[in-house]
Structures are given as C-alpha cells and as structure tokens.
Amino acid sequence: MLLECLIALVIFGIWFYRWGTKNNDFFKNRNIAYEKPVFLMGSGQEVLMRKKTAFQVLCEYHQKFDGIVYGAFDSRQPVFVVREPEMVKHILIKDFDHFVNRNNFLPPNRNDLFANSLIMMENDEWRDMRNTLSPAFTGSKMRQMFDLMLQTVDEAMTYLRDEYKQEDVANGFEVDVKDLTTRLTNDIIASTAFGLQVNSFRDKENEFYMKSKDATSLSSSQQLKLFFMMLFPKVVEYFNITFLGKEFSDYAKHLVLDAMKYRQENKIHRPDMINLLMEARGMIATDVQKSHFRQWSDIDVVAQCVLFLFGGFETSSSIMSFAAHELMEYPEVQEKLFEEIQEIHQQLQGKAVTYEALNKMTYLDMVFSEVLRKWPVGLVSDRTCTKDYEYVSPTSGEKISIKKGELVRIPSCALHRDAKNFENPEVFDPERFSAENKLKIVAGTYLPFGLGPRNCIGNRFATLEVKAFLYYLVRDYSLEASPKTCLPMELDTKSMTMKPKTGFWLQLRPRNHTRD
C-alpha cells in the first residue's frame, strides 16, 4: 500500500511540475526576449517574496530589455509587455477592436460582485454598461457631484483645525496624510456612490469605513486567495468562491438595494451613482436617451457601486498622498501653487472654491499631471487579444504576432519613468505639462488613466476630488517634513499598494488666515 501511495505521489508530482511549467518556453519559441519564470510565481517572484515592489520590477524590466515588447509571466500565464509608445497607441486606440477586453483574472461567477463589475465585463455587455455609467461622469453631473465632494473636503479641513487647535502650532503638527485622505475618499464614495452620509473623521470606526477598508486593503489572506483563484479558476468556479466574500457582498447589496427602494418609495432625487442606476433600471424617470435596452440584475447594479469603491478608496487617496509628499519635497513648487490658490481665493472673496474656478487653475493641473506621471498608481493596463493580431513597428520594422486569447500588458509606470520619454524622470517637474511643453509629449508615453475606449471611466471624478483636496490643504497649510517623513522616498516592499516605507507623514504648519 505504501509503495502504491509513493508511486501515485511521484506521478502526481511529475504531472504537477509539467502543468506548472507548460508555458515556460512560450517566448523562446517565438524568439522574443523574456524574463525566465520561477515555478508558479512567474516573473513576480521578487514581488511575492516582498523583496521589491511591483513598481520597481516593472521599471527594471523595461530598462533591461530592448525591442518593442518583451516576455513576462503572471504565474503560468505568458504576457507580452509593450515597450514601444507607437504600439501602445495601436493596442489601446487604433486597433482597439483586437483588444476590447481586459485580463479577466477572475472566473465567471454571477454571485461575485467584483467579477461582474465594469472592469471585468466583456464585449457587448461591457459596452452597454459603459454607456449606462458614462452619464454619471459628464461635466454637468460632475458639477452636481462637486457640491457633495466639497462638503466632505470641508469636513476634513474642519477636523484638522479642531483636532489640533489646542496644540502649540507655532511649528505645526504631524499628520498621517494617508489616513486623512483614505477617510476623505471613503466619505466621498459613501456620499456619491452609495448615497450614505458618514463622517469618518469624527466617527473613526463607522461601519462603512471599516468594511470598505477591510475589503480594499488586499491583506495577506486576500492576496493568497487571489493567487489561488488565478492558478485554479476551475476549482474556484466549482466551489463558488468569491473574491470579496459573503459578508461584505451582503452588506453592499443591502446598502444599495435598500437605498434604491427607499428613494423610489419616497421620490428622493440625489445627484449620485445610485440615482443613475435607478434610471438605468427604469425605477425613476430619466431624460437620458438609452442606446441599449439590457436589463441589469441586482448583482450588476451593486457591482458597479463596489467597483467605484475599489477604484476610488485606495487609488485617489494615494494620489493625494503622493501629491502632498512631492509638494513638501519641492517647496518652490508648493509656493508657486500657493500663489495661484491665493489668487483664486481672493477672486472668490473667501467663498468656497467653485467647479469652474478649480478647472481653470493651470498650475494646479500641471502639478496634478506631474504627480500622476511620477506616481501612476494604476501601474499597468492589461488587455486580452480578442482576435489574431500582427503589428509591425514603423521605426524598427520589428514584427510581433499575438494570437487570440493571449495577454498584453502596458506598464504605464515604466513608460513614465523612461528617460527617453521624460528627461530626468526622477525629478518632480510640473513644467513638463505647461501649455508649451505638454505638446511635446509623445502619444503613448503618458497614460495615468489609460487610453482609448477602455480608459478609466472615473478619471474626471478622481481629478476633481484630488484637486479640491490640494486646493484647501495648500491654502491653509504649509507642507513640511516631520521626523517620521520618509526622506529620501523609499517604497515599502511589504505592501501591495504604493506607499513609503515609513508611511505618508508630514508636518502641517498653519498659514496665517487659518488661525482666524
């Protein structure tokens, strides 16, 4: 019996090894330079072992290889990683019909909220949902949502003033900027996506904040779960395993569906995503002309609100935090931005900043654009080839063939940090995006929100909330280094999200008018 078990174990071991290394010669057979994979960990072993960040690895590989693409591996999955900006344009815009879908790394599951969100939808279903959600992010809708954003930003600024007014603020006070901005983006999403009023600055452990933080934190257990789901999708599908788990999914469903029912019964209108989804389901009247007539299920509707949470909770707060850090590290940039803010503040005669005023601030836009260049928190854009594709480089003549079902990756962070695309890429220089200089930026080298039809649908929303936060933060406080500030900036290799090794700590010194 023991002998039979040993033989079975050896046979299984051989099969498992062959299964795990099946694609190892994929790029060798295509005559494409590639990073040799490690068993089951692919090209990401240094990230998985917490030796380097994904940001570092992507930038290093980009510099290591030549040519228009190189090969890498997501576990067992071969990935074409694009280096040439012209090919980036073709994939994301010109030849989009060959790359309509993203990398669907989760198996289909009608009970999984994340698997049914816009980012995972494919083909016509994606187009219909994109058309459903797009009206939420038009200029007119942004104006309406801006008031909701501003209420939350005001709560954050009031919290800072009240929390530290008893202290000796001659030298300022120390703040964990990431904690501050995470609470801010949480409350903005609660208001604009879920129609929920919370104040995470006063009620630090409110239910929505705690559940959102747990769901989006990508803890070690979540990372292992995701790794397992990518490796064994059939097992995941068979056992009906969901990425977010039942507790959070049930919470989100009740939150959204109960809000819809209550609003319909009480004829409540609010300029947020729930209202838009109610219009899409025919629950309330709408003046938006439909281009499709798909019936969305409860899961479809709730999934889009949850995606909004994932897209904004961590991402926007990271952009805000990196922006604050860079303004601290480059005081001349901070001073120039303060001068522009002061000018607008005086024009508004001390009243709240308006949507129109914020959008005409050219230097604020330059600072924002440079933050996204240096720290693009969406590190990559992935696409799945939907029909066989052949690309010939107009500069080198190199030819690449990509077959249906194969995966393509565009590393925006590496393109942004390439000295061929941006001179002195490690330097924070908003002048790159002046009216004159931004015309010199080569298309396909700058894509913080992606490009083409499948770019980030919420980019205008994120832009608005980040700019509103920076307006008030720099208006009221001088941003300086504190004893805990990570200088020089060194990313934390233990974290799956981009953040400094010691966190985003800054010293805020109140400007004169904040003491009034």
Disulfide bonds with the S-S distance in Angstrom:
none
